[in-house]
Amino acid sequence: MLMCCNTKRLKTGESPNRSKSKPKQRNSEICPMFTKERWIEIMKRSFEDQGYSELSYNLRHNFPLELRCQVWFWLTEKARIKSCLYQKLQFESPSEQQILKDLHRSFRLKRNRKRTSGSSDSSSPDKNQEQGKVDQQKLDKLKRILIAYSNLDKEVKYVQGMNFIASSILEQLEQEELCFIILNHILNIQNYRKVFLMDMTILEIIDKRIQFEVPLIYNKMQELKVKSQYCFDTFIFSLFQLVRKELAHRIIDIFLLEKESILQTVIIQLLKMQQVEILKFQDQDEMIIYIRNDLIEDALDKLDDGKDYLSQLLSIHL
């Protein structure tokens, strides 16, 4: 049985008070690379006892893939629930019908690794066939996880987009209750539930970051009267499914510590990769359609499939 702590659960939507136990900061610009043995050793203590800069650096650049399950469990200590609470949340939910509708479109489609110019995955004849390969056991797990969260969070309940986060977690982990804990950590402890309450602050931040980090694209957006919400609203709900599985898991690796800033960073880096193509647009609708539908795959097609997508993205500089 999954071990859960008996610490008092935070109220729904409440951000953890880090003022009393804020992770230690390091002034050194060079952070040591953790060995596998070092990762195992630090996970014996609370993650808040580990230097934040060191931990953030190693999550981004030196993540131990073979220890992912243990690292995720370690980083979500605040979201761990009292024994049997997950089972007690398995009762009829007012969101159940919507959850059932979304189940079969929750898991990502298999994409061709490298697309030919002008091709699109949406026209692939294997699209629906691949979706049908999701086994029923995994769908049943996803249903129970989403019902449990909808019963836990009385305000938000269930909103489409949560299924994409939960399914990305399930692609990595077999333990159903641990998947629920991680989903609860992302939505509740890290307060990503706010986007499902239509708090679009993240879009405002993305807009500011575009202005300062990719100013040529920002100027082009201003010229064509393209607003960030037109381009990126689907990203904040569905990015976990829109990107390839390996990158989705790497985003979760960072999100568990750093909240949604990693989503913003991934979007900025994708724009940097495709800046030349984006600046060619002279039509508002064409630019919006490109960013919404083709930006991600066109950028990822340029990366080496044999290497960590996230590390390659983070290394892009203009």
ROZA-268593 format. One line per 2 residues: number of its first residue (from 1); their letters; for each residue z, y, x of C-alpha. Coordinates in Angstrom, 2 decimals. Layout:
ROZA-268593
NUM> A> Z/Y/X  ...
END
This chain:
ROZA-268593
1> ML> 0.00/0.00/0.00  -0.79/3.46/1.19
3> MC> 2.25/5.21/2.59  3.03/8.50/0.90
5> CN> 5.74/10.95/1.76  8.40/12.04/-0.69
7> TK> 8.14/15.71/0.08  7.98/17.99/-2.93
9> RL> 4.39/18.59/-4.04  3.20/22.16/-4.12
11> KT> 2.39/23.62/-7.51  -1.25/23.42/-8.50
13> GE> -3.27/26.12/-6.76  -0.37/27.20/-4.56
15> SP> -1.26/27.80/-0.95  1.13/26.36/1.60
17> NR> 3.51/28.91/3.04  2.66/28.78/6.70
19> SK> 4.87/31.71/7.66  7.84/29.48/8.37
21> SK> 5.98/26.85/10.35  2.75/28.44/11.52
23> PK> 0.90/26.31/14.08  1.53/27.41/17.62
25> QR> -1.19/29.59/19.07  -2.53/29.36/22.62
27> NS> -3.88/32.30/24.54  -5.91/30.17/26.89
29> EI> -9.63/30.31/26.20  -10.12/26.82/27.67
31> CP> -8.67/24.03/25.57  -8.09/20.54/26.98
33> MF> -10.23/17.70/25.65  -8.10/15.07/23.91
35> TK> -8.54/11.47/24.92  -8.30/8.75/22.28
37> ER> -4.80/8.00/23.54  -3.89/11.70/23.20
39> WI> -5.12/11.76/19.60  -2.99/8.72/18.78
41> EI> 0.03/10.32/20.45  -0.19/13.70/18.67
43> MK> -0.64/12.02/15.28  2.89/10.66/15.62
45> RS> 4.13/14.21/14.94  3.32/16.81/12.30
47> FE> -0.05/18.52/12.87  1.82/21.84/12.66
49> DQ> 3.62/20.91/15.89  0.29/20.81/17.69
51> GY> -1.26/23.95/19.17  -3.72/25.27/16.57
53> SE> -6.38/26.39/19.06  -6.36/23.06/20.87
55> LS> -6.55/21.14/17.61  -9.32/23.30/16.17
57> YN> -11.37/23.00/19.36  -11.07/19.23/19.51
59> LR> -11.84/18.80/15.82  -15.06/20.72/16.38
61> HN> -16.16/19.43/19.76  -14.29/16.21/20.52
63> FP> -13.63/14.45/17.23  -12.70/10.75/17.52
65> LE> -15.02/9.15/14.95  -13.30/5.79/15.27
67> LR> -9.99/7.45/14.25  -11.37/9.51/11.35
69> CQ> -9.32/7.74/8.65  -6.09/8.26/10.61
71> VW> -6.92/11.91/11.43  -7.72/12.72/7.80
73> FW> -4.47/11.11/6.69  -2.55/13.05/9.35
75> LT> -4.08/16.43/8.46  -3.34/16.01/4.74
77> EK> 0.40/15.51/5.01  1.08/18.40/2.62
79> AR> -1.04/16.77/-0.10  0.58/13.34/0.01
81> IK> 2.04/12.47/-3.33  5.11/10.63/-4.44
83> SC> 4.79/6.90/-4.73  2.98/5.77/-7.91
85> LY> 2.07/9.32/-9.03  -1.62/8.54/-8.57
87> QK> -1.32/5.59/-10.93  0.60/7.72/-13.43
89> LQ> -2.30/10.19/-13.50  -4.62/7.47/-14.79
91> FE> -4.49/8.42/-18.44  -7.12/9.75/-20.82
93> SP> -8.56/13.05/-19.65  -10.30/15.71/-21.76
95> SE> -12.83/15.87/-18.90  -13.66/12.17/-19.00
97> QQ> -17.01/12.52/-20.79  -18.27/15.09/-18.30
99> IL> -17.04/12.94/-15.40  -18.96/9.95/-16.78
101> KD> -22.12/12.04/-17.05  -21.83/13.10/-13.41
103> LH> -20.92/9.76/-11.83  -24.43/8.44/-11.23
105> RS> -25.62/11.69/-9.65  -22.58/12.05/-7.40
107> FR> -23.71/10.11/-4.34  -26.32/11.55/-2.02
109> LK> -29.88/10.29/-2.02  -31.31/8.64/1.04
111> RN> -33.45/11.19/2.84  -36.21/10.68/5.33
113> RK> -34.88/11.65/8.72  -37.88/13.74/9.63
115> RT> -40.07/15.22/6.92  -43.70/16.05/7.46
117> SG> -44.61/19.71/7.06  -44.68/20.74/3.43
119> SS> -43.15/17.51/2.16  -40.21/17.42/-0.19
121> DS> -37.60/14.74/-0.86  -37.50/15.65/-4.53
123> SS> -40.91/14.03/-5.04  -39.96/10.74/-3.42
125> PD> -40.63/7.74/-5.71  -37.59/5.98/-4.25
127> KN> -35.24/8.76/-5.37  -33.88/7.16/-8.53
129> QE> -34.07/3.66/-7.05  -31.82/4.66/-4.18
131> QG> -29.34/6.26/-6.57  -29.15/2.98/-8.47
133> KV> -27.95/1.19/-5.34  -24.48/2.72/-5.57
135> DQ> -22.25/-0.24/-6.39  -20.19/-0.22/-9.55
137> QK> -16.91/-0.62/-7.68  -17.49/2.67/-5.86
139> LD> -18.42/4.41/-9.11  -15.23/3.09/-10.73
141> KL> -13.16/4.43/-7.84  -14.82/7.83/-8.11
143> KR> -14.17/7.93/-11.84  -10.45/7.17/-11.39
145> IL> -10.11/9.76/-8.60  -11.74/12.52/-10.67
147> IA> -9.75/11.64/-13.79  -6.53/11.71/-11.77
149> YS> -7.32/15.16/-10.35  -8.34/16.52/-13.76
151> NL> -4.94/15.40/-15.11  -3.10/16.83/-12.10
153> DK> -4.73/20.27/-12.27  -4.19/21.40/-15.85
155> EV> -5.91/24.74/-15.27  -9.16/23.69/-13.59
157> KY> -9.31/20.09/-14.84  -12.74/18.80/-13.73
159> VQ> -15.79/20.88/-12.84  -19.11/19.58/-11.56
161> GM> -19.13/19.89/-7.79  -15.78/18.17/-7.38
163> NF> -17.68/14.89/-7.70  -19.76/15.75/-4.62
165> IA> -16.65/16.37/-2.52  -14.97/13.19/-3.75
167> SS> -18.09/11.05/-3.25  -18.48/12.33/0.33
169> IL> -14.90/11.25/1.02  -15.52/7.86/-0.60
171> EQ> -18.56/7.31/1.62  -16.18/7.29/4.57
173> LE> -13.01/5.68/3.19  -12.29/2.54/1.20
175> QE> -8.71/3.46/0.26  -8.88/4.99/-3.19
177> EL> -5.50/6.71/-3.15  -6.16/8.23/0.26
179> CF> -9.45/9.61/-1.08  -7.52/11.24/-3.91
181> II> -5.01/12.72/-1.45  -7.81/14.24/0.64
183> LN> -9.54/15.63/-2.46  -6.22/17.13/-3.58
185> HI> -5.74/18.63/-0.12  -9.18/20.29/-0.17
187> LN> -8.93/21.60/-3.73  -5.23/22.29/-4.08
189> IQ> -3.56/22.74/-0.69  -6.56/24.45/0.92
191> NY> -7.18/26.18/-2.44  -10.90/25.44/-2.73
193> RK> -10.20/24.98/-6.43  -10.65/28.75/-6.69
195> VF> -14.44/28.42/-6.56  -14.26/26.20/-9.65
197> LM> -12.38/29.03/-11.32  -15.41/31.18/-10.45
199> DM> -13.66/33.09/-7.67  -16.75/34.07/-5.68
201> TI> -14.91/35.75/-2.79  -16.54/33.22/-0.46
203> LE> -19.98/34.65/-1.33  -18.79/38.14/-0.42
205> II> -17.58/36.83/2.94  -20.87/35.03/3.55
207> DK> -22.72/38.28/2.78  -20.60/40.18/5.32
209> RI> -21.11/37.51/7.94  -24.86/37.57/7.42
211> QF> -24.78/41.35/7.89  -23.00/41.12/11.25
213> EV> -24.19/37.75/12.62  -27.82/37.59/11.46
215> PL> -28.61/41.28/10.77  -32.38/40.79/10.71
217> IY> -32.05/38.37/7.82  -29.58/40.71/6.12
219> NK> -32.05/43.57/6.40  -34.83/41.38/5.00
221> MQ> -32.60/40.40/2.08  -31.91/44.06/1.42
223> EL> -35.60/44.87/1.61  -36.50/42.18/-0.93
225> KV> -33.36/42.82/-3.03  -32.13/39.27/-2.50
227> KS> -28.42/38.86/-3.22  -26.34/36.17/-1.53
229> QY> -25.27/34.74/-4.87  -28.91/33.98/-5.70
231> CF> -29.26/31.92/-2.52  -25.91/30.33/-1.83
233> DT> -24.14/29.74/-5.13  -25.25/26.10/-5.18
235> FI> -24.16/25.70/-1.56  -20.51/26.46/-2.28
237> FS> -20.43/23.84/-5.05  -22.74/21.21/-3.57
239> LF> -23.00/21.62/0.22  -21.12/18.36/0.78
241> QL> -23.99/16.53/-0.96  -26.89/18.75/0.13
243> VR> -26.39/18.09/3.84  -26.76/14.70/5.47
245> KE> -23.83/12.33/5.29  -22.86/12.64/8.95
247> LA> -22.70/16.42/8.72  -20.80/16.32/5.41
249> HR> -18.10/14.22/7.07  -17.94/16.56/10.07
251> II> -17.50/19.50/7.68  -14.59/17.68/6.05
253> DI> -13.08/17.04/9.51  -12.82/20.81/10.04
255> FL> -12.18/21.84/6.43  -8.93/19.87/6.32
257> LE> -7.52/22.27/8.92  -9.52/25.50/8.63
259> KE> -10.38/25.73/4.92  -13.79/26.97/3.76
261> SI> -14.56/29.02/6.88  -16.45/25.99/8.22
263> LQ> -18.74/26.08/5.17  -19.49/29.73/5.87
265> TV> -20.17/28.96/9.53  -22.56/26.10/8.73
267> II> -24.53/28.37/6.38  -24.74/31.11/9.05
269> QL> -25.89/28.63/11.69  -28.57/27.21/9.37
271> LK> -29.86/30.75/8.82  -29.95/31.37/12.55
273> MQ> -32.05/28.26/13.06  -34.56/29.32/10.42
275> QV> -34.58/33.06/11.06  -38.22/33.18/12.17
277> EI> -39.38/31.41/9.02  -37.15/33.49/6.72
279> LK> -38.35/36.80/8.13  -41.93/35.94/7.19
281> FQ> -41.22/36.14/3.47  -42.54/39.14/1.56
283> DQ> -41.63/37.94/-1.92  -38.11/37.85/-3.37
285> DE> -38.54/34.64/-5.36  -40.17/32.77/-2.50
287> MI> -37.32/33.65/-0.16  -34.67/32.58/-2.66
289> IY> -36.45/29.30/-3.43  -36.84/28.52/0.27
291> IR> -33.18/29.11/1.08  -31.96/27.14/-1.92
293> ND> -34.34/24.19/-1.59  -35.64/23.86/1.97
295> LI> -33.38/25.71/4.40  -30.99/22.84/5.04
297> ED> -33.51/20.06/5.64  -35.90/22.26/7.63
299> AL> -33.05/23.24/9.97  -31.61/19.73/10.29
301> DK> -35.06/18.32/11.01  -34.97/20.30/14.27
303> LD> -31.77/18.62/15.44  -31.38/15.38/17.36
305> DG> -30.43/12.56/14.97  -28.66/10.75/17.78
307> KD> -26.17/13.55/18.38  -23.43/15.23/16.36
309> YL> -25.12/17.58/13.89  -22.15/19.93/13.77
311> SQ> -21.89/20.36/17.54  -25.62/21.08/17.69
313> LL> -25.35/23.63/14.87  -22.40/25.40/16.46
315> SI> -24.31/25.72/19.72  -27.09/27.81/18.13
317> HL> -27.10/31.43/19.32  -29.57/34.22/18.64
END
